[in-house]
Structures are given as structure tokens and as C-alpha cells.
């Protein structure tokens, strides 16, 4: 039997909720282990089922009991005892995110190209600096919505009170090159951050046309977050089954 560890983790990313036949509706979270200053993936977390006192924001330090995932060989993956989650503190943005930078910047890799190379050794999370950033969207695949509805139909037998979180009908992408890497030919990665999905759900009532809504999302995630005024880094992680398939999990963007 595996002995659980108690870790103190600065949560930096939260994915958009997804239904799972095995775990129910879950959120994949990741952050920096404060003891080792290394990435940790915490899964599954039934975020909407957590007690109010346990529901953490990004850049919250949490105490959590966890153990190395036996069914996931990626170095950073840990299973979580969700009942053990305790909020310790929250790091603010004062002094150009100074408290956050002290923990996040030591995790920065040379480039996304180097993170891809490390994926062959089961490293699956990372931070890097992009450049020449652009943003786009595409219609989501129809079959994904069918799978989502099937999972929620199964979950409804156990929890009839939980309101379904629908799939966002668009997939959003960052296009970029690796900063300082002249041989980088460029990358295109999907964005799965909870905040961009929530922005779509909230803003669709504010903007009358879908075109205007999508342009506002682009303005926020490209022109504002990735502004020239900010020192921009991407948080990325890969898929359990497809190690070379990475996604942007979030953006770290303190002012320069």
C-alpha cells in the first residue's frame, strides 16, 4: 500500500471541468511543490463538490495529501485525497507579482522545444517564454459534445442536483515561437484554462453577436494578457496517452 504524502503546492493552473465515467466531473490542477520547486499534477479534483472552505483560486497555496499515481507514469502526476485539501494562503500581485515570481520563475525551461524533448523522459509539465504570439479559434468537434452528454447522463444517477457544465463550442489556440530559439519553426497549442471557458460562458450574455464575443476573448487573451507591457510565460502540460500532445494550461504575465 502506498503511503500518502502531504504536499504544499502553489496552484498555478486549473483546467475546464470535464465529466469522467471513472471519477465523475473533475478538474485537473497543477502547480509548484514548495519543498522541491518542481511541478506537480493533482488529479482528480471534484472541484464543484469541494466544501466552500476548500475551493481555491489560482496562486493559492494548498496543503494536500497525495500519492504518486500508479496508473500514470508521467513524473509529476499524483492522485489526491480531495477531503484533505486545505487552503494555506493566497499570493497577490503586489510589486509586479514578486511573491509569485519567486516560486514560478525557477521552473522556467529554455524553450517549449526543450520541453518536447523532455517528454520522452516522462516529463509532462513546464514553463517557458514564447514570442511572436498569435491567437485563433476553431469549432469544437461534434463528437466531443456527444461523449460529454453521455458521461453526464451516467453521473445523473448519482447526483441529480449537479448542473451540467456544457462543452464550449469553440477550441482556442495560441500560435507562437520559442523566445531566443532561432531554429524554432513555431507551434500551435490548444488552451484549456478554466478561465477562458468561463469567459465564454459569462460573456455570451454581454455581447450580442458570436463574432463580437470571440473577438473580445481574443482581445483579452492576446492583446491584454500577452501585451508587450507584460513578461509573458506559458504553462504547458501534455496528455496521458499522447505524450507529444501539449496544451497551454495558463499564462504567467507579470508586468515588465
C-alpha positions as CSV (number, residue, x, y, z in Angstrom):
1,X,0.0,0.0,0.0
2,X,1.3,3.4,-1.0
3,X,1.8,5.9,1.9
4,X,0.3,9.3,1.2
5,X,2.5,12.4,1.3
6,X,1.4,15.8,2.4
7,X,2.5,18.5,-0.1
8,X,2.2,22.2,0.0
9,X,1.6,23.4,-3.6
10,X,1.2,26.8,-5.2
11,X,-1.7,26.2,-7.6
12,X,-1.0,27.9,-10.9
13,X,-3.4,26.1,-13.4
14,X,-6.9,24.8,-13.3
15,X,-8.4,23.1,-16.4
16,X,-12.0,23.5,-17.6
17,X,-14.2,20.9,-15.8
18,X,-14.8,17.6,-17.6
19,X,-17.1,14.6,-16.9
20,X,-15.4,11.3,-16.3
21,X,-17.0,7.9,-16.2
22,X,-14.5,6.8,-13.6
23,X,-14.2,9.9,-11.3
24,X,-17.3,12.0,-12.0
25,X,-16.9,15.6,-13.0
26,X,-13.2,16.5,-12.4
27,X,-10.7,19.3,-12.8
28,X,-7.1,18.7,-13.4
29,X,-4.9,21.2,-11.4
30,X,-1.2,21.7,-11.3
31,X,1.3,23.8,-9.5
32,X,4.7,24.1,-7.9
33,X,5.7,21.9,-4.9
34,X,7.1,24.4,-2.4
35,X,9.5,21.9,-1.0
36,X,11.2,20.8,-4.3
37,X,10.2,23.8,-6.5
38,X,9.1,21.2,-9.1
39,X,5.8,20.8,-11.0
40,X,3.0,18.6,-9.5
41,X,-0.2,17.5,-11.3
42,X,-3.1,16.9,-8.9
43,X,-5.9,14.7,-10.2
44,X,-8.7,14.0,-9.9
45,X,-10.2,17.0,-8.1
46,X,-14.0,17.2,-7.9
47,X,-13.9,20.9,-7.7
48,X,-17.6,21.7,-7.6
49,X,-18.1,19.1,-4.9
50,X,-15.5,20.5,-2.6
51,X,-16.5,22.3,0.6
52,X,-16.7,26.1,0.2
53,X,-13.7,26.4,2.5
54,X,-11.6,24.2,0.1
55,X,-12.4,25.9,-3.2
56,X,-9.1,27.6,-4.1
57,X,-8.2,30.2,-6.7
58,X,-5.1,30.2,-8.8
59,X,-2.0,31.2,-7.0
60,X,-3.3,29.8,-3.7
61,X,-1.0,27.7,-1.6
62,X,-2.8,24.5,-0.6
63,X,-1.9,21.6,1.7
64,X,-3.0,18.3,0.2
65,X,-2.5,14.6,0.9
66,X,-1.5,12.8,-2.3
67,X,0.5,9.8,-3.6
68,X,2.2,9.0,-6.9
69,X,-0.3,8.0,-9.5
70,X,0.1,4.2,-10.1
71,X,-1.6,4.3,-13.5
72,X,0.2,7.4,-14.8
73,X,4.0,7.2,-15.5
74,X,4.4,11.0,-16.0
75,X,6.8,12.2,-13.4
76,X,4.6,14.9,-12.0
77,X,1.3,13.0,-11.6
78,X,-0.2,12.5,-8.2
79,X,-3.6,11.1,-7.0
80,X,-5.4,13.3,-4.5
81,X,-7.3,12.8,-1.3
82,X,-9.7,15.7,-2.0
83,X,-11.0,15.7,1.6
84,X,-7.5,16.6,2.8
85,X,-7.3,19.9,0.8
86,X,-6.7,22.9,3.0
87,X,-6.1,26.5,1.9
88,X,-3.0,27.9,3.4
89,X,-2.7,31.4,1.8
90,X,-3.0,33.3,-1.4
91,X,-0.2,35.1,-3.2
92,X,-1.2,38.5,-4.5
93,X,0.1,40.6,-7.5
94,X,1.8,43.3,-5.4
95,X,5.2,44.6,-6.6
96,X,4.7,43.2,-10.1
97,X,3.8,39.7,-8.8
98,X,7.0,39.4,-6.7
99,X,5.8,36.7,-4.4
100,X,4.5,34.6,-7.3
101,X,7.7,35.1,-9.4
102,X,9.9,33.8,-6.6
103,X,8.2,30.4,-6.9
104,X,7.3,30.3,-10.6
105,X,10.4,31.6,-12.4
106,X,12.7,28.9,-11.1
107,X,10.6,26.4,-13.1
108,X,11.2,28.1,-16.4
109,X,12.7,25.8,-19.2
110,X,14.9,27.1,-22.0
111,X,12.0,26.7,-24.5
112,X,8.9,24.7,-25.5
113,X,11.2,22.8,-27.9
114,X,13.2,21.6,-25.0
115,X,10.1,20.6,-23.1
116,X,9.0,18.5,-26.0
117,X,12.4,16.7,-25.9
118,X,12.0,16.1,-22.2
119,X,8.5,14.5,-22.8
120,X,10.3,11.4,-24.0
121,X,11.6,11.0,-20.4
122,X,8.0,11.3,-18.9
123,X,8.3,15.0,-18.0
124,X,4.9,16.4,-18.8
125,X,4.6,19.9,-17.3
126,X,6.7,23.0,-17.9
127,X,7.0,26.8,-18.1
128,X,8.7,28.7,-20.9
129,X,8.8,32.1,-22.6
130,X,7.1,32.4,-26.0
131,X,7.4,35.1,-28.6
132,X,5.6,36.2,-31.9
133,X,2.3,35.2,-30.2
134,X,-1.0,35.0,-32.0
135,X,-4.5,33.6,-31.2
136,X,-7.2,31.7,-33.1
137,X,-10.2,29.6,-32.6
138,X,-12.0,26.7,-34.3
139,X,-15.3,25.0,-34.0
140,X,-15.2,22.1,-31.5
141,X,-15.7,18.6,-32.7
142,X,-19.3,17.5,-32.5
143,X,-18.4,14.0,-31.1
144,X,-16.8,15.6,-28.0
145,X,-20.2,17.0,-27.1
146,X,-21.9,13.7,-27.5
147,X,-19.4,12.0,-25.2
148,X,-19.9,14.8,-22.6
149,X,-23.7,14.3,-22.6
150,X,-23.3,10.5,-22.3
151,X,-21.0,11.0,-19.2
152,X,-23.3,13.4,-17.5
153,X,-26.3,11.1,-18.2
154,X,-24.4,8.4,-16.3
155,X,-23.5,10.9,-13.5
156,X,-27.1,12.0,-13.1
157,X,-27.9,8.6,-11.5
158,X,-25.6,9.5,-8.6
159,X,-26.0,13.3,-8.4
160,X,-29.2,14.7,-9.8
161,X,-28.6,18.2,-8.3
162,X,-25.4,19.0,-10.2
163,X,-26.0,21.3,-13.1
164,X,-24.2,20.2,-16.3
165,X,-21.3,22.4,-17.4
166,X,-21.6,22.4,-21.1
167,X,-18.7,22.0,-23.5
168,X,-17.5,25.3,-25.0
169,X,-18.4,25.1,-28.8
170,X,-15.0,26.5,-29.8
171,X,-11.4,25.4,-29.3
172,X,-9.0,28.3,-28.7
173,X,-5.3,28.2,-29.7
174,X,-2.1,30.1,-29.1
175,X,0.4,30.3,-32.0
176,X,4.0,31.2,-31.0
177,X,7.7,30.6,-31.4
178,X,10.2,29.9,-28.6
179,X,11.9,33.0,-27.3
180,X,15.6,33.2,-28.2
181,X,15.5,30.0,-30.3
182,X,16.3,30.9,-33.9
183,X,15.7,27.3,-35.1
184,X,12.2,27.1,-33.7
185,X,9.7,26.7,-36.6
186,X,6.7,27.7,-34.5
187,X,4.0,25.9,-32.5
188,X,0.2,25.9,-32.2
189,X,-1.3,24.7,-28.9
190,X,-4.9,24.5,-27.6
191,X,-5.8,26.5,-24.5
192,X,-7.6,24.5,-21.8
193,X,-7.5,27.0,-18.9
194,X,-10.7,27.2,-16.9
195,X,-10.8,31.0,-17.2
196,X,-11.2,31.1,-21.0
197,X,-14.1,28.6,-20.8
198,X,-15.7,30.6,-18.1
199,X,-15.2,33.8,-20.0
200,X,-17.1,32.4,-23.0
201,X,-20.0,31.2,-20.7
202,X,-20.2,34.6,-19.0
203,X,-19.6,37.0,-21.8
204,X,-22.1,35.4,-24.3
205,X,-24.8,37.2,-22.4
206,X,-23.0,40.5,-22.6
207,X,-22.1,40.6,-26.3
208,X,-24.9,40.3,-28.8
209,X,-23.1,38.5,-31.6
210,X,-20.9,35.5,-31.5
211,X,-18.3,37.3,-33.7
212,X,-18.1,40.1,-31.1
213,X,-17.8,37.6,-28.3
214,X,-14.9,35.7,-30.0
215,X,-13.1,39.0,-30.7
216,X,-13.4,40.1,-27.1
217,X,-11.9,36.7,-26.0
218,X,-9.1,37.3,-28.4
219,X,-8.6,40.8,-27.1
220,X,-8.3,39.5,-23.6
221,X,-6.0,36.5,-24.2
222,X,-3.8,38.2,-26.8
223,X,-3.8,41.9,-26.6
224,X,-4.2,42.3,-22.8
225,X,-2.6,39.1,-21.3
226,X,0.1,38.8,-23.9
227,X,0.7,42.6,-24.1
228,X,4.2,43.9,-24.8
229,X,4.0,45.5,-21.3
230,X,4.0,42.0,-19.7
231,X,6.7,39.5,-19.2
232,X,4.8,36.5,-20.6
233,X,5.3,32.8,-19.9
234,X,3.2,29.8,-20.8
235,X,2.3,26.9,-18.5
236,X,2.0,23.7,-20.6
237,X,1.2,20.1,-20.0
238,X,0.7,17.0,-22.1
239,X,-1.9,14.2,-22.3
240,X,-1.5,11.0,-20.5
241,X,-2.0,8.9,-23.7
242,X,-0.3,11.2,-26.2
243,X,3.0,12.5,-24.7
244,X,3.8,14.8,-27.6
245,X,0.3,16.5,-27.5
246,X,0.8,19.5,-25.2
247,X,-1.8,22.2,-24.2
248,X,-1.5,25.7,-22.8
249,X,-2.7,25.4,-19.2
250,X,-2.4,29.0,-18.3
251,X,-0.3,32.2,-18.8
252,X,2.0,33.9,-16.3
253,X,2.1,37.5,-17.2
254,X,3.6,39.9,-14.6
255,X,4.3,43.4,-15.8
256,X,7.9,44.0,-17.0
